[in-house]
């Protein structure tokens, strides 16, 4: 008897810029400092949920949002840690991720990174490739 198997392939939409931020600040304090230095207007929105086990409740991570109408660019600031674990477990030294959806020029990205590094409490602000992360699906907004 011939058996036919279907293979389900899932392609994640990872078309965004990802910045890893290490800073020993509360989420709202970092958001405020970013707002001041970049002239953004991050506001707290509903927590980002990530499922690690189908039989368990999702873990929630604080999330802030800022939208630039010109260019329709979405910025998200998401905590990498909560009391139960990490959003991206393989990046335990990272405190926050900034996710930039839609097109952003290399020049604008360089300026954002440079200004983030001007915040005294920010130890690291670096662009990383989301495709190389083992837990990349947790970053889908």
DSSP file (Angstrom, degrees, kcal/mol; ACC not computed):
  #  RESIDUE AA STRUCTURE BP1 BP2  ACC     N-H-->O    O-->H-N    N-H-->O    O-->H-N    TCO  KAPPA ALPHA  PHI   PSI    X-CA   Y-CA   Z-CA
    1    1 A X              0   0    0      0, 0.0     2,-0.4     0, 0.0     0, 0.0   0.000 360.0 360.0 360.0 134.1    0.0    0.0    0.0
    2    2 A X        -     0   0    0      2,-0.0     2,-0.4     0, 0.0     0, 0.0  -0.709 360.0-157.6 -86.0 128.2    1.3    3.5   -1.0
    3    3 A X        -     0   0    0     -2,-0.4     2,-0.5     2,-0.0     0, 0.0  -0.901   2.6-152.7-107.0 136.7    1.3    6.1    1.8
    4    4 A X        -     0   0    0     -2,-0.4     2,-0.4     2,-0.0    -2,-0.0  -0.923  10.1-164.6-109.4 129.7    1.4    9.8    0.9
    5    5 A X        -     0   0    0     -2,-0.5     2,-0.5     2,-0.0    -2,-0.0  -0.922   7.7-149.4-115.0 138.7    2.9   12.2    3.3
    6    6 A X        -     0   0    0     -2,-0.4     2,-0.6     2,-0.0    -2,-0.0  -0.877   9.2-149.6-103.1 137.6    2.4   15.9    3.3
    7    7 A X        -     0   0    0     -2,-0.5     2,-0.6     2,-0.0    -2,-0.0  -0.934   6.9-149.1-109.5 122.6    5.2   18.1    4.5
    8    8 A X        -     0   0    0     -2,-0.6     2,-0.5     2,-0.0    -2,-0.0  -0.799  13.2-167.3 -92.7 122.5    4.2   21.4    6.1
    9    9 A X        -     0   0    0     -2,-0.6     2,-0.6     2,-0.0    -2,-0.0  -0.937   2.8-161.6-113.2 131.0    6.8   24.1    5.7
   10   10 A X        -     0   0    0     -2,-0.5     2,-0.6     2,-0.0    -2,-0.0  -0.948   1.5-165.8-116.9 117.5    6.6   27.3    7.6
   11   11 A X        -     0   0    0     -2,-0.6     2,-0.3     2,-0.0    -2,-0.0  -0.905  16.1-142.5-102.5 119.8    8.4   30.4    6.5
   12   12 A X        -     0   0    0     -2,-0.6     2,-1.3     1,-0.1   125,-0.0  -0.585  14.4-124.5 -81.3 140.8    8.6   33.1    9.1
   13   13 A X        +     0   0    0     -2,-0.3    -1,-0.1     1,-0.1    -2,-0.0  -0.715  42.2 161.5 -84.7  95.2    8.4   36.7    8.1
   14   14 A X        +     0   0    0     -2,-1.3     2,-1.9     1,-0.1   116,-0.2  -0.157  20.4 136.1-107.2  37.0   11.6   38.0    9.5
   15   15 A X        +     0   0    0    115,-0.1    87,-0.7     2,-0.0     2,-0.3  -0.504  45.0  94.1 -86.8  69.6   11.6   41.1    7.4
   16   16 A X  E    S-A  101   0A   0     -2,-1.9     2,-0.4    85,-0.2   114,-0.3  -0.973  75.8-108.5-151.5 162.4   12.6   43.5   10.1
   17   17 A X  E     -A  100   0A   0     83,-2.6    83,-2.7    -2,-0.3     2,-0.5  -0.811  32.9-156.7 -94.7 136.6   15.7   45.1   11.7
   18   18 A X  E     -AB  99 128A   0    110,-0.6   110,-2.6    -2,-0.4     2,-0.5  -0.963   9.8-172.5-121.8 126.4   16.6   43.8   15.1
   19   19 A X  E     -AB  98 127A   0     79,-2.6    79,-2.8    -2,-0.5     2,-0.4  -0.974  13.3-148.7-117.7 125.8   18.7   45.7   17.6
   20   20 A X  E     -AB  97 126A   0    106,-3.1   106,-2.2    -2,-0.5     2,-0.4  -0.796  16.5-166.4 -91.8 133.1   19.8   44.0   20.8
   21   21 A X  E     -AB  96 125A   0     75,-3.0    75,-2.5    -2,-0.4    74,-1.7  -0.982  12.7-165.8-126.5 127.9   20.1   46.4   23.8
   22   22 A X  E     + B   0 124A   0    102,-2.5   101,-2.6    -2,-0.4   102,-1.3  -0.959  30.7 143.3-110.3 116.8   21.8   45.7   27.1
   23   23 A X  E     - B   0 122A   0     -2,-0.6     2,-1.9    99,-0.2    99,-0.2  -0.949  50.5-135.3-156.3 130.2   20.9   48.2   29.7
   24   24 A X        +     0   0    0     97,-0.9     2,-0.3    -2,-0.3    98,-0.1  -0.440  69.4 112.7 -87.1  65.1   20.3   47.9   33.5
   25   25 A X  S    S-     0   0    0     -2,-1.9    -2,-0.1    96,-0.0     2,-0.1  -0.941  73.8-101.4-132.4 153.1   17.1   50.0   33.4
   26   26 A X     >  -     0   0    0     -2,-0.3     4,-2.5     1,-0.1     5,-0.2  -0.395  42.1-110.4 -65.3 153.8   13.4   49.4   34.0
   27   27 A X  H  > S+     0   0    0      1,-0.2     4,-2.5     2,-0.2     5,-0.2   0.899 117.4  48.0 -57.7 -44.8   11.5   49.1   30.7
   28   28 A X  H  > S+     0   0    0      2,-0.2     4,-2.0     1,-0.2    -1,-0.2   0.832 111.2  51.6 -68.0 -31.1    9.6   52.4   31.2
   29   29 A X  H  > S+     0   0    0     -3,-0.2     4,-2.4     2,-0.2    -2,-0.2   0.921 111.2  46.5 -70.8 -43.8   12.9   54.2   32.0
   30   30 A X  H  X S+     0   0    0     -4,-2.5     4,-2.7     2,-0.2     5,-0.2   0.930 111.8  52.0 -62.3 -44.4   14.6   52.9   28.9
   31   31 A X  H  X S+     0   0    0     -4,-2.5     4,-2.4    -5,-0.2    11,-0.3   0.906 110.4  48.6 -57.5 -42.6   11.6   53.8   26.8
   32   32 A X  H  X S+     0   0    0     -4,-2.0     4,-2.1     2,-0.2    -1,-0.2   0.918 111.7  48.3 -64.3 -44.3   11.6   57.4   28.3
   33   33 A X  H  X S+     0   0    0     -4,-2.4     4,-2.4     2,-0.2     5,-0.2   0.889 112.1  49.3 -65.6 -38.6   15.4   57.8   27.6
   34   34 A X  H  X S+     0   0    0     -4,-2.7     4,-2.6     2,-0.2     6,-0.5   0.917 108.8  53.8 -65.0 -42.4   15.0   56.5   24.0
   35   35 A X  H  X>S+     0   0    0     -4,-2.4     4,-0.9    -5,-0.2     5,-0.8   0.911 112.2  44.6 -56.6 -43.1   12.1   58.9   23.5
   36   36 A X  H  <5S+     0   0    0     -4,-2.1    -2,-0.2     3,-0.2    -1,-0.2   0.936 118.2  40.0 -69.2 -46.6   14.2   61.9   24.6
   37   37 A X  H  <5S+     0   0    0     -4,-2.4    -2,-0.2     1,-0.2    -1,-0.2   0.817 127.6  31.9 -78.2 -29.4   17.4   61.1   22.7
   38   38 A X  H  <5S-     0   0    0     -4,-2.6    -1,-0.2    -5,-0.2    -2,-0.2   0.429 103.3-121.5-104.8  -0.9   15.7   59.9   19.5
   39   39 A X  T  <5 +     0   0    0     -4,-0.9    -3,-0.2    -5,-0.3    -4,-0.2   0.905  63.9 146.4  57.8  42.4   12.6   62.2   19.7
   40   40 A X      < -     0   0    0     -5,-0.8    -1,-0.1    -6,-0.5    26,-0.0  -0.365  49.9-139.7 -94.4 179.2   10.4   59.1   19.6
   41   41 A X        +     0   0    0     -2,-0.1    26,-0.2    -3,-0.1    24,-0.1  -0.402  26.1 179.8-140.0  59.9    7.1   58.6   21.4
   42   42 A X        -     0   0    0    -11,-0.3     2,-0.4    24,-0.1    24,-0.2  -0.404   5.7-172.4 -61.9 134.7    7.1   55.0   22.6
   43   43 A X  E     -C   65   0A   0     22,-2.0    22,-2.6    -2,-0.1     2,-0.2  -0.975  28.7-105.9-128.0 146.5    4.0   54.1   24.5
   44   44 A X  E     +C   64   0A   0     -2,-0.4    20,-0.3    20,-0.2     2,-0.2  -0.498  43.1 176.4 -70.7 134.2    3.3   50.9   26.4
   45   45 A X  E     -C   63   0A   0     18,-2.5    18,-0.6    -2,-0.2     3,-0.1  -0.659  44.1 -49.5-124.4-175.4    1.0   48.5   24.7
   46   46 A X  E    S-     0   0A   0     -2,-0.2    -1,-0.2     1,-0.1     0, 0.0  -0.204  72.5 -92.6 -57.8 147.7   -0.3   45.0   25.5
   47   47 A X  E     -     0   0A   0      1,-0.1     2,-0.4    15,-0.1    15,-0.2  -0.210  37.2-112.4 -60.9 150.0    2.5   42.6   26.5
   48   48 A X  E     -C   61   0A   0     13,-3.0    13,-2.5    -3,-0.1     2,-0.4  -0.723  32.2-146.9 -83.1 131.3    4.0   40.4   23.9
   49   49 A X  E     -C   60   0A   0     -2,-0.4     2,-0.4    11,-0.2    11,-0.2  -0.847  14.9-173.7-104.7 137.0    3.1   36.7   24.4
   50   50 A X  E     -C   59   0A   0      9,-2.4     9,-2.8    -2,-0.4     2,-0.5  -0.996  14.6-145.6-130.7 130.1    5.5   33.9   23.5
   51   51 A X        +     0   0    0     -2,-0.4     3,-0.1     7,-0.2     7,-0.1  -0.829  23.4 167.4 -96.5 124.8    4.5   30.2   23.7
   52   52 A X  S    S+     0   0    0     -2,-0.5     2,-0.4     1,-0.4    -1,-0.1   0.648  74.4  24.2-106.4 -24.0    7.3   27.9   24.7
   53   53 A X    >   -     0   0    0      3,-0.2     3,-1.9     4,-0.2    -1,-0.4  -0.983  69.5-138.7-144.6 130.3    5.3   24.8   25.3
   54   54 A X  T 3  S+     0   0    0     -2,-0.4    -1,-0.1     1,-0.3     4,-0.1   0.766 104.8  53.8 -60.9 -26.0    1.9   24.1   23.8
   55   55 A X  T 3  S+     0   0    0      2,-0.1     2,-0.3    -3,-0.0    -1,-0.3   0.462 103.6  68.6 -88.7  -1.4    0.6   22.7   27.1
   56   56 A X  S <  S-     0   0    0     -3,-1.9    -3,-0.2     1,-0.1     3,-0.1  -0.774  89.3 -96.8-118.7 161.0    1.5   25.8   29.1
   57   57 A X        -     0   0    0     -2,-0.3    -5,-0.3     1,-0.1    -4,-0.2  -0.368  51.7 -98.6 -66.7 152.3    0.3   29.4   29.3
   58   58 A X        -     0   0    0     -7,-0.1     2,-0.3    -6,-0.1    -7,-0.2  -0.366  32.1-117.6 -71.4 154.9    2.4   31.9   27.2
   59   59 A X  E     -C   50   0A   0     -9,-2.8    -9,-2.4    -3,-0.1     2,-0.4  -0.728  28.5-138.8 -87.5 144.4    5.1   34.0   28.9
   60   60 A X  E     -C   49   0A   0     -2,-0.3     2,-0.4   -11,-0.2   -11,-0.2  -0.876  16.9-171.0-110.9 138.4    4.4   37.7   28.7
   61   61 A X  E     -C   48   0A   0    -13,-2.5   -13,-3.0    -2,-0.4    21,-0.1  -0.985  32.1-104.7-128.6 135.5    7.1   40.4   28.0
   62   62 A X  E     -     0   0A   0     -2,-0.4    17,-2.3    19,-0.3     2,-0.4  -0.241  41.2-168.4 -60.7 146.7    6.6   44.1   28.2
   63   63 A X  E     -CD  45  78A   0    -18,-0.6   -18,-2.5    15,-0.2     2,-0.3  -1.000  14.0-169.0-145.0 138.5    6.3   45.9   24.9
   64   64 A X  E     -CD  44  77A   0     13,-2.2    13,-2.1    -2,-0.4     2,-0.4  -0.911  11.8-156.1-123.8 152.4    6.3   49.5   23.7
   65   65 A X  E     +CD  43  76A   0    -22,-2.6   -22,-2.0    -2,-0.3     2,-0.3  -0.976  14.5 177.4-135.4 144.1    5.3   50.9   20.3
   66   66 A X  E     - D   0  75A   0      9,-2.2     9,-3.0    -2,-0.4     2,-0.4  -0.980  12.1-161.7-143.1 134.1    6.1   53.9   18.2
   67   67 A X  E     - D   0  74A   0     -2,-0.3     2,-0.6     7,-0.2     7,-0.2  -0.965   7.8-157.6-122.3 129.8    4.8   54.5   14.7
   68   68 A X  E   > - D   0  73A   0      5,-2.7     5,-1.8    -2,-0.4     4,-0.4  -0.926   5.7-160.1-103.7 114.9    6.2   57.0   12.1
   69   69 A X  T > 5S+     0   0    0     -2,-0.6     3,-1.5     3,-0.2     2,-0.7   0.919  76.8  77.7 -61.6 -44.5    3.5   57.8    9.6
   70   70 A X  T 3 5S+     0   0    0      1,-0.3     3,-0.3    -3,-0.1    -1,-0.0  -0.560 119.4   3.3 -68.3 111.3    6.0   59.0    7.0
   71   71 A X  T 3 5S-     0   0    0     -2,-0.7    -1,-0.3     1,-0.2    32,-0.3   0.270 106.9-109.8  93.5 -10.6    7.3   55.7    5.7
   72   72 A X  T < 5 +     0   0    0     -3,-1.5     2,-0.5    -4,-0.4    -3,-0.2   0.931  57.4 171.2  49.4  56.7    4.9   53.8    7.8
   73   73 A X  E   < -D   68   0A   0     -5,-1.8    -5,-2.7    -3,-0.3     2,-0.4  -0.851  21.2-154.9-102.3 127.8    7.6   52.4   10.1
   74   74 A X  E     -DE  67 101A   0     27,-1.6    27,-2.7    -2,-0.5     2,-0.4  -0.869   6.6-166.2-101.0 133.3    6.8   50.5   13.3
   75   75 A X  E     -DE  66 100A   0     -9,-3.0    -9,-2.2    -2,-0.4     2,-0.4  -0.974   4.9-173.2-116.7 132.5    9.2   50.5   16.2
   76   76 A X  E     -DE  65  99A   0     23,-2.4    23,-2.6    -2,-0.4     2,-0.5  -0.982  12.6-161.0-123.7 138.6    8.8   48.0   19.0
   77   77 A X  E     -DE  64  98A   0    -13,-2.1   -13,-2.2    -2,-0.4     2,-0.4  -0.981  21.9-178.9-115.5 116.2   10.8   47.9   22.3
   78   78 A X  E     -DE  63  97A   0     19,-2.9    19,-2.6    -2,-0.5   -15,-0.2  -0.950  26.5-123.0-124.5 134.7   10.4   44.5   23.8
   79   79 A X  E     - E   0  96A   0    -17,-2.3    17,-0.3    -2,-0.4    16,-0.1  -0.490  10.9-154.4 -70.8 142.1   11.8   43.1   27.1
   80   80 A X  S    S+     0   0    0     15,-3.1     7,-2.4    -2,-0.2     8,-0.4   0.539  73.6  45.7 -91.7  -9.0   13.9   40.0   26.7
   81   81 A X  B     +F   86   0B   0     14,-0.6   -19,-0.3     5,-0.3     2,-0.2  -0.968  50.9 164.7-138.3 150.4   13.3   38.8   30.2
   82   82 A X        -     0   0    0      3,-2.4     3,-0.5    -2,-0.4   -21,-0.1  -0.787  58.9 -78.1-141.4-169.8   10.6   38.4   32.8
   83   83 A X  S    S+     0   0    0     -2,-0.2     3,-0.1     1,-0.2    -2,-0.0   0.769 127.2  44.1 -67.7 -24.1   10.3   36.5   36.1
   84   84 A X  S    S-     0   0    0      1,-0.2     2,-0.3     0, 0.0    -1,-0.2   0.617 121.7 -64.6 -97.9 -13.3    9.8   33.1   34.3
   85   85 A X        -     0   0    0     -3,-0.5    -3,-2.4     3,-0.0     2,-0.4  -0.994  60.6 -48.6 164.2-158.2   12.4   33.3   31.6
   86   86 A X  B     -F   81   0B   0     -2,-0.3     3,-0.5    -5,-0.2    -5,-0.3  -0.883  22.7-142.8-118.8 144.2   13.7   34.9   28.4
   87   87 A X  S    S+     0   0    0     -7,-2.4     2,-0.5    -2,-0.4    -1,-0.1   0.924 110.2  24.5 -65.0 -46.4   12.0   35.8   25.1
   88   88 A X  S >  S-     0   0    0     -8,-0.4     3,-2.4     3,-0.2    -1,-0.3  -0.843  79.4-170.7-119.1  89.2   15.2   34.7   23.3
   89   89 A X  G >  S+     0   0    0     -2,-0.5     3,-0.5    -3,-0.5    -1,-0.1   0.758  81.2  61.2 -56.9 -28.8   16.9   32.2   25.7
   90   90 A X  G 3  S+     0   0    0      1,-0.3    -1,-0.3     2,-0.1     3,-0.1   0.531 101.3  56.1 -77.6  -2.4   20.1   32.1   23.7
   91   91 A X  G X   +     0   0    0     -3,-2.4     3,-1.7     1,-0.1    -1,-0.3  -0.429  62.7 150.8-122.4  56.4   20.6   35.8   24.2
   92   92 A X  T <   +     0   0    0     -3,-0.5    -1,-0.1     1,-0.3    -2,-0.1   0.679  68.1  59.8 -66.3 -19.2   20.5   35.9   28.0
   93   93 A X  T 3  S+     0   0    0     -3,-0.1     2,-0.4   -71,-0.0    -1,-0.3   0.596  87.7  90.5 -84.4 -10.1   22.8   39.0   28.3
   94   94 A X    <   -     0   0    0     -3,-1.7   -72,-0.2    -6,-0.2    -6,-0.1  -0.728  52.7-174.0 -88.9 132.1   20.4   41.1   26.2
   95   95 A X        +     0   0    0    -74,-1.7   -15,-3.1    -2,-0.4   -14,-0.6   0.812  66.1  11.2 -92.0 -35.3   17.8   43.0   28.2
   96   96 A X  E     -AE  21  79A   0    -75,-2.5   -75,-3.0   -17,-0.3     2,-0.4  -0.950  57.7-145.9-143.0 158.2   15.7   44.5   25.4
   97   97 A X  E     -AE  20  78A   0    -19,-2.6   -19,-2.9    -2,-0.3     2,-0.6  -0.992   7.1-153.7-124.5 137.0   15.1   44.2   21.6
   98   98 A X  E     -AE  19  77A   0    -79,-2.8   -79,-2.6    -2,-0.4     2,-0.5  -0.959  14.9-163.7-105.9 123.0   14.2   47.0   19.3
   99   99 A X  E     -AE  18  76A   0    -23,-2.6   -23,-2.4    -2,-0.6     2,-0.6  -0.927   3.2-165.3-109.7 125.7   12.3   45.7   16.3
  100  100 A X  E     -AE  17  75A   0    -83,-2.7   -83,-2.6    -2,-0.5     2,-0.4  -0.938   6.8-163.4-115.6 111.3   12.0   48.0   13.3
  101  101 A X  E     +AE  16  74A   0    -27,-2.7   -27,-1.6    -2,-0.6   -85,-0.2  -0.797  54.6  21.4 -99.9 138.6    9.4   46.9   10.8
  102  102 A X  S    S-     0   0    0    -87,-0.7   -85,-0.2    -2,-0.4     2,-0.2  -0.286 107.7 -33.3  92.5 179.4    9.4   48.3    7.3
  103  103 A X        +     0   0    0    -32,-0.3     2,-0.4    -2,-0.1    -2,-0.1  -0.429  54.9 174.3 -74.3 136.4   12.2   49.9    5.4
  104  104 A X        -     0   0    0     -2,-0.2    -2,-0.1    -4,-0.1    -4,-0.0  -0.991  31.5-118.3-137.2 134.4   14.8   52.0    7.3
  105  105 A X     >  -     0   0    0     -2,-0.4     4,-2.4     1,-0.1     5,-0.2  -0.274  20.9-118.3 -70.0 157.2   17.9   53.4    5.6
  106  106 A X  H  > S+     0   0    0      1,-0.2     4,-2.5     2,-0.2     5,-0.2   0.862 116.5  54.6 -61.6 -35.5   21.3   52.3    6.6
  107  107 A X  H  > S+     0   0    0      2,-0.2     4,-2.0     1,-0.2    -1,-0.2   0.921 109.0  46.2 -65.1 -44.9   22.1   55.9    7.5
  108  108 A X  H  > S+     0   0    0      2,-0.2     4,-2.4     1,-0.2    -2,-0.2   0.892 112.3  51.5 -64.5 -39.3   19.0   56.1    9.8
  109  109 A X  H  X S+     0   0    0     -4,-2.4     4,-2.6     2,-0.2     5,-0.2   0.922 108.7  50.4 -63.6 -44.2   19.9   52.8   11.4
  110  110 A X  H  X S+     0   0    0     -4,-2.5     4,-2.5     1,-0.2    -1,-0.2   0.905 110.8  50.2 -59.5 -40.9   23.5   54.0   12.1
  111  111 A X  H  X S+     0   0    0     -4,-2.0     4,-2.4     2,-0.2    -2,-0.2   0.910 110.0  49.5 -65.2 -42.5   22.1   57.2   13.7
  112  112 A X  H  X S+     0   0    0     -4,-2.4     4,-2.5     2,-0.2    -2,-0.2   0.943 113.0  46.9 -61.2 -47.6   19.7   55.2   15.9
  113  113 A X  H  X S+     0   0    0     -4,-2.6     4,-1.8     1,-0.2    -2,-0.2   0.913 112.4  50.0 -61.3 -43.2   22.5   52.9   17.1
  114  114 A X  H  < S+     0   0    0     -4,-2.5     4,-0.5    -5,-0.2    -1,-0.2   0.909 113.0  46.1 -63.0 -42.1   24.8   55.8   17.7
  115  115 A X  H >X S+     0   0    0     -4,-2.4     3,-0.9     1,-0.2     4,-0.5   0.869 108.4  55.3 -71.4 -36.2   22.2   57.7   19.8
  116  116 A X  H >< S+     0   0    0     -4,-2.5     3,-1.3     1,-0.2     6,-0.2   0.900 104.5  55.1 -59.9 -38.9   21.3   54.6   21.8
  117  117 A X  T 3< S+     0   0    0     -4,-1.8    -1,-0.2     1,-0.3    -2,-0.2   0.657  96.3  66.8 -70.2 -14.8   24.9   54.2   22.7
  118  118 A X  T <4 S+     0   0    0     -3,-0.9     2,-0.6    -4,-0.5    -1,-0.3   0.663  75.1  98.0 -78.3 -16.5   24.8   57.8   24.1
  119  119 A X  S X< S-     0   0    0     -3,-1.3     3,-2.0    -4,-0.5   -85,-0.0  -0.632  77.3-139.8 -71.8 119.4   22.4   56.7   26.8
  120  120 A X  T 3  S+     0   0    0     -2,-0.6    -1,-0.2     1,-0.3    -4,-0.0   0.807  97.4  51.4 -55.2 -34.6   24.8   56.2   29.8
  121  121 A X  T 3  S+     0   0    0    -98,-0.1   -97,-0.9     2,-0.0     2,-0.8   0.563  86.1  98.3 -82.2  -7.1   23.1   53.1   31.1
  122  122 A X  E <   +B   23   0A   0     -3,-2.0   -99,-0.2    -6,-0.2     3,-0.1  -0.726  44.1 175.5 -84.5 113.4   23.2   51.3   27.7
  123  123 A X  E     +     0   0A   0   -101,-2.6     2,-0.4    -2,-0.8    -1,-0.2   0.855  69.9  15.9 -82.8 -37.9   26.2   49.0   27.6
  124  124 A X  E     +B   22   0A   0   -102,-1.3  -102,-2.5    -8,-0.0     2,-0.3  -1.000  52.0 169.8-140.5 137.4   25.5   47.5   24.2
  125  125 A X  E     +B   21   0A   0     -2,-0.4     2,-0.4  -104,-0.2  -104,-0.2  -0.863  27.6 152.9-142.7 108.8   23.2   48.5   21.3
  126  126 A X  E     -B   20   0A   0   -106,-2.2  -106,-3.1    -2,-0.3     2,-0.3  -0.993  44.5-116.3-143.6 143.8   23.9   46.3   18.2
  127  127 A X  E     -B   19   0A   0     -2,-0.4     2,-0.3  -108,-0.2  -108,-0.2  -0.594  35.6-172.3 -75.8 137.8   22.1   45.1   15.2
  128  128 A X  E     -B   18   0A   0   -110,-2.6     2,-0.7    -2,-0.3  -110,-0.6  -0.942  28.7-111.3-130.5 156.0   21.8   41.4   15.0
  129  129 A X    >   -     0   0    0     -2,-0.3     3,-1.4     1,-0.2     4,-0.3  -0.762  19.1-157.9 -88.0 113.6   20.5   39.1   12.3
  130  130 A X  G >  S+     0   0    0     -2,-0.7     3,-1.3  -114,-0.3    -1,-0.2   0.779  88.5  68.0 -64.0 -24.1   17.2   37.5   13.4
  131  131 A X  G 3  S+     0   0    0      1,-0.3    -1,-0.3  -117,-0.1     5,-0.1   0.753  95.5  56.0 -65.1 -23.4   17.7   34.6   10.9
  132  132 A X  G <  S+     0   0    0     -3,-1.4     2,-0.3     4,-0.0    -1,-0.3   0.501  85.8 101.7 -88.2  -4.2   20.6   33.4   13.0
  133  133 A X    X   -     0   0    0     -3,-1.3     3,-1.0    -4,-0.3     4,-0.1  -0.638  64.3-148.1 -85.4 136.4   18.6   33.1   16.2
  134  134 A X  T 3  S+     0   0    0     -2,-0.3     3,-0.3     1,-0.2    -1,-0.1   0.871 101.5  41.0 -66.4 -37.7   17.4   29.7   17.4
  135  135 A X  T >  S+     0   0    0      1,-0.2     3,-2.1     2,-0.1     4,-0.2  -0.081  73.7 133.3-102.0  31.6   14.2   31.2   19.0
  136  136 A X  G X   +     0   0    0     -3,-1.0     3,-2.0     1,-0.3     4,-0.2   0.766  60.2  69.9 -57.8 -29.0   13.5   33.7   16.2
  137  137 A X  G >  S+     0   0    0     -3,-0.3     3,-1.1     1,-0.3    -1,-0.3   0.742  86.7  68.1 -63.5 -20.7    9.8   32.8   16.1
  138  138 A X  G <  S+     0   0    0     -3,-2.1    -1,-0.3     1,-0.2    -2,-0.2   0.640  92.3  61.3 -71.8 -13.1    9.4   34.5   19.5
  139  139 A X  G <  S+     0   0    0     -3,-2.0     2,-0.5    -4,-0.2    -1,-0.2   0.501  71.2 115.6 -92.6  -3.9   10.0   37.9   17.8
  140  140 A X    <         0   0    0     -3,-1.1  -126,-0.1    -4,-0.2    -3,-0.0  -0.538 360.0 360.0 -71.0 120.6    7.1   37.8   15.5
  141  141 A X              0   0    0     -2,-0.5    -1,-0.2   -93,-0.1   -92,-0.1   0.447 360.0 360.0 -84.8 360.0    4.8   40.7   16.5
